[in-house]
Amino acid sequence: MRRSRGLTAALVLSLTGAGAGLGVVLMPSASAITPPVAFTADELPTWQPNGVVFAMAEANGTVFAGGTFSAVRPPDAVGGAEQEAVNFVALDAATGNPTSCKLAFTVGDGTATVRALTVSKDGKTLYAGGYFGAVNGTPVSSLAAVDIETCTPKAAFHPGVPATVRALDVTDDTLYVAGDFGTVEGQTRERFAAVDAASGALKPFTANADEPGRAVKVSNDGKSVLLGGDFFTVNGSNSHALAVVNATTGAVAKTYSTIPSNSVVKDISADATGYYTANEGSGGGVFDGRIGLGLDFNEKWRDRCLGATQYVLPYDGVLYSASHGHDCSTELEFPDGKRNFLMAQSTDHTGTPPAPVDGFVRGPRKLGWHPTANDGIGEGIGPRVMAVAEKADVKYLWVGGEFTQINGKPQAGLTRFANTGDVGAPTTPVASAGSVKPGEVQVRWRTSYDQDDSKLTYRIYRNGSATPIQTMTADSLEFERPQASWTDTTVKAGQSYTYRVTATDGAGNTSALSASASVTVPTSVQAYPDKVRTDGANLYWRYDDTSSPYVADSSGGGNTSGIQVNAPALNQSPGAVSGSSTAMGFNGTSQQVYSDHRQFVGSSFTVETWFKTNTTRGGKLIGFGNNTVNSSGTYDKQLYMTNTGRLAFGVYNGSTRTITTGLFETYNDNKWHHVVGTQGPGGMTLYVDGQNKGTNSATTSTSYAGFWHVGGDNLNNWPNRPTSSFFAGQIDETAVYPTALTQAQVKSHYDLAKAPADTVAKVPASEDTYINQGAPATAYGTSTQLAVRGTSAYESYLRFTLPAAPAGQVLKAASLQFKTSTQTGAGTADTVSVVPVTGTWSGAGTTFNTKPTLGTTPLGSIAGVPDGSAVQNVDLDTAAVSAVLGTGYSLGLTSTGTDALWLWSSESTAADAAPQLILTFGQK
């Protein structure tokens, strides 16, 4: 007989509602492709050229791409023969396949190239600019018009442009041209010109610039034209890289002087709210990012990320950009490092813009859209141009350039993304669990990354259950994956729990389950970590992590987890604090941990850590710096060791301000030491092993956004600089506080670290079996499952080799942990009792006919077990178990009902399957 489904539902509901949130606000489930991003990051099959794409335009579901290439080939996964495509190809927006439109752009001398494409307002004419002398044999001079319907060049349109055309924009009657030329049709037109859109006749518009023009954009009202390029003057007026002129005459209407002289404007785009520039430069002080202008042409914001922006495309409130951004430190985003080729950000700030920094308002924050590319061929620029096309109600974002990979797969020159069909699952979360007091487990995980969803839904599963105990959402980006956490308040002291986490995007794509994170709830408050938390740490790394690269933050709500670099050694034992806490080992050459998101440090702070070493090369224990994996260029707020083993604490406030232990006060003796540095209104203080080792009057340090580092980072030019910036030894219990701890607090931490703490022993069953009344002569000692039922009878037997209590400790809690199997109906509605086995038995020889005797007094019981494979805990009589410590001991599982319980045996290979005893020992 099976129990009712109603009981199952009640049990599930009671679990799902349990617990209290910590650190991350519960929010509704995320929608597919986190708004306002409009496109997935999943690349679609697209034909690809054998060269570089410089220009792109679209009309009526067809995408036109121009550049420097001679052929296109099918997607690698499709295979097939390539087709001739002489610097131009027309492709179906929805399939990515070439259309029947074939145009060859050629030149008699040199290498022909198409550098600019634009489509007339009526969608009937394609204009092309570049360096070429003919289109399908029709003579032209670097500027051509093509009838889109017939795919034929318009022979009557052939204005003479004697040098490369780099940009085009068109109104109903005028085509604006930018490039390298000095004349058009034999008349002086330096770098910018305008011709009649129908005939190609030169217009009076004159905006002469001293250096090449690279971008041209007609204003929304048609009265002005924005010019971009390398120039320093336009019509004799000083204006570098950007200017606004009258659309009819070319007279200068607005100049700009804030773009550095070593930077240029590569592209200008517009939407209904304003204008946007893509900028590139070289050398020190370069500006490589994006500018947002209002409809009045005044600057609204400036994104100063470094990395040669080639193109900007505003669409539905999002500015998509093609660049190789590698340093967005000025934007408080990712530091100098790997290149990010395709990025997205809102076109403007929502709400009140941030205050200017260095005279500029930061750009809108990056959004969760992050397809990857590479530098590719040619100049090694990567993506260069973008276009949005629509066909059959599906919108596509096309990207062209010189890349040879997209999302890690071969794809050259062209790719595309759609607004439907998100198929990529988020990365698997890395989970951790910790408990410092009865009745509370903090479940923590490094948030996952999804290329087109920044808001992910996380489900937390306890003890192997198929039903989540908690569901919540959290935000993350490719370069910022902060810790999320949740506190389970339904746990019992002395019992062991496991947790796993999944991440799901808005389209329902779900990651794999995280590795299992296990924790045993203490029977009393753990004094040291509880004190660190109550004293206000907003970063607390205990280094009890079991997998790379995540270091969990155990603070009360800081959620500032760490990222391991070059695989420091995990689970180094014993740690600095009494109990089961472990430490992390560092090699002194390349290993470190850095905090996972950029932050500012206030004028008051405390840094604290424990260390053990015998190094003679010194190294940084903990410090603050402006980079992550790469060496920081700005760095202070640090504790470091000299070659001789002395300790130093220092900040920088115009000069280095340090406190160092005495000449003979050295700490490289391979013993655990506690070091703390504080700064506040009273100045700086260095403490070692609870003792004040020196003070100074410095109350300020350099203010900058950065990251905490443990185990290594730059130490150049600091007093008594050691041989190595990296520390060789073990580090434990690192904490950062937003206040200056008092001497009494520091001394309390030092003393509590050695205070007695609970220890936990997990004792797996050394042998197990069950008996079956229905098969009275059969032994089940090799079965992967055990069974319990009253009628007809199943009984299970478990044997354990119990440890003796550690010296000076007693047993404070005991529980039996087992896991129900995946068999249908493995749970039971009946009460299952745990009793001592008083008779003899063996796995190989015990049957129903030879079963041992069971004790009559239960050690514990569990009143019903839900269906579904999950870990269960049964509290046991502590006094009864205490009496048999240090012996071999057998337990029996029995019930009086008719509903069978099935559980995994020690022979099973399922995760967390083996039955085990959880024994908690502590002070008398």
Salt bridges, closest charged atoms under 4 A:
GLU43 OE2 - LYS409 NZ 3.09
ASP76 OD1 - ARG73 NE 3.93
ASP92 OD2 - LYS391 NZ 2.31
ASP169 OD2 - LYS217 NZ 3.94
ASP180 OD1 - ARG166 NE 2.78
ASP230 OD1 - ARG214 NE 2.48
GLU280 OE2 - LYS266 NZ 3.55
GLU299 OE1 - ARG302 NH2 2.81
ASP303 OD2 - ARG290 NH2 3.40
ASP303 OD2 - LYS366 NZ 2.68
GLU333 OE1 - LYS366 NZ 2.68
ASP336 OD1 - HIS326 ND1 2.79
ASP348 OD2 - LYS300 NZ 3.07
ASP358 OD2 - ARG304 NH2 3.42
ASP375 OD1 - ARG339 NH1 2.54
GLU379 OE2 - ARG384 NH2 2.99
GLU390 OE2 - LYS395 NZ 3.84
GLU402 OE1 - ARG384 NE 2.49
GLU440 OE1 - LYS437 NZ 4.00
GLU440 OE2 - ARG533 NH2 3.73
ASP475 OD1 - LYS455 NZ 2.83
GLU478 OE2 - LYS338 NZ 2.73
GLU478 OE1 - HIS370 NE2 3.82
GLU480 OE2 - ARG365 NH2 2.88
ASP488 OD2 - ARG462 NH1 2.82
ASP535 OD1 - LYS531 NZ 3.43
ASP535 OD2 - HIS749 NE2 2.65
ASP596 OD1 - HIS597 ND1 2.74
GLU608 OE2 - HIS674 NE2 2.74
GLU608 OE2 - HIS749 ND1 2.80
ASP636 OD1 - LYS637 NZ 2.83
GLU665 OE2 - LYS693 NZ 2.84
ASP669 OD1 - HIS673 NE2 2.81
ASP689 OD2 - HIS673 ND1 2.77
ASP713 OD2 - HIS709 NE2 3.64
GLU733 OE2 - ARG542 NH2 3.15
ASP751 OD2 - LYS747 NZ 2.87
ASP758 OD1 - LYS812 NZ 3.31
GLU767 OE1 - ARG799 NH1 2.38
ASP867 OD1 - ARG2 NH2 3.15
ASP867 OD1 - ARG3 NH2 3.23
ASP867 OD2 - ARG5 NH1 3.25
ASP899 OD1 - ARG2 NH1 1.80
